[in-house]
Amino acid sequence: MRLKKQKRHRKIVRFYTACFGFRQPFKVLCDGTFVHHLLANHISLPDNAVSTILGAPVKLLTTRCVLAELKSLGDSYSESWKAAGKLFIARCDHKRRKSAEACFIDIIGENNPEHFFVATQDFDLRKKFQEVPGVPVLFGLRNALLLESPSAFQRQIVKSSEEKRLHMTDLEHKLLSDRQKNGLTSKETEDSSDENEALEDQNSGLQAATKANRAKRKMIVKDRVQFKRNKAKGPNPLSCKKKKQRQPNIALEKCCEEKDAGKTVRNSRKRKRARKGKKLP
């Protein structure tokens, strides 16, 4: 249940921040009945209790008229008067003391320009603020604090304002029609100038083409580029060079002949061994 209640409160806060421009820290305007309810139900640290509901830092305020009203109620509300005196004071500009209900109605006005959250236990006051656009209301139920959901009247105002944003006003429609007329006249002048420029470009292009044709006709054949064919080339003269005949080396030939003669002499000289006869026993 706590999670569902917290989600519902965050959704309501997002509605007021998006549609009516509420910003943090939120300003909460408390009357004497709300302060007395907090003390009677032992809800300590009201700043923390209210900030947990709204999900953002808060600033609790009251007015001098509320303090005077609590003081006039006697000793039964003395503690409430002391607790309310610790809150911030909102400017009400009332020279004579008024009731808390009348004071809050004057401060909120027709559209709540100061973006106040109103915290009260007065049912009639809560019902009145439901008919004023952009006034979120807080109230206590035993030891819990609740945030009222936006009324049908407030939702209808938001819907109508969004529709107005989508549609143009009479002044905007008039300005747009004037701009369109000026744009048409400027386009006509631009189109006429573009046509003239196009004709001039065509004429200049034709003149350039005729000049080029005349220049081509006057060209002489000699001036044209002539491509030469590659003729068949002969063989490489270095590759056709004849081989040189080597001169015989006479010294080497003599040396070789001497070696051959020495071999023949050695071969002719054979060693002869004496053969001895075997002695008979």
C-alpha angles and dihedrals in degrees: 000000000000092000093050091048092049092050091049092051093048090051091053091048091051089052093056094042093050099040104032105026102248113172136191134296090048117219114225118195109208127196128202095265092057094048090048091050091053092053095042092054094042095242101164123194098027091188092063093043093053094042091054090055095048094038093227141074114285140198117213116213139176137177136245090246090059092049091050091049092051091048092052092054092072137228095329089070098036093107090049089050091052092047092048090050089063092060126089116271119238117209113250103163094216113148092189121046116260133187118273091248094053091043093053092047090054093048095047094044120173101321108012098248093186093053097234127178107218118219114193143138093210107112095199091051091050090051092051093051091053087069093053116083117243101013114128114196129213125196139168129243110191105301095344131083122218136192117219117233118241114277124242089252092057092047091050091052090052091050093049092048091052090051090051090053091053095051126062123246122234091258093051091047091052092049091049093050091050091051092049091052091049090047092053093051092048091048092052092052091046092050092051092049091047091053092051091049091049092053091049091050091051093050092049090048092052091049092051091049093051091049091051092050092051091050091051092052092053093054115115123224092237091059092056119095113262120204117213121217119233111249123216109269125216125245122286108272092215092058090051094054114129121242117254118239113236118232114236117253106237096191093055092048091052091049091051092049092051091051091051091050092050091053092052092051093050091048092051091052106075125176114246119209124203114242114218121201120242115255116234117227 
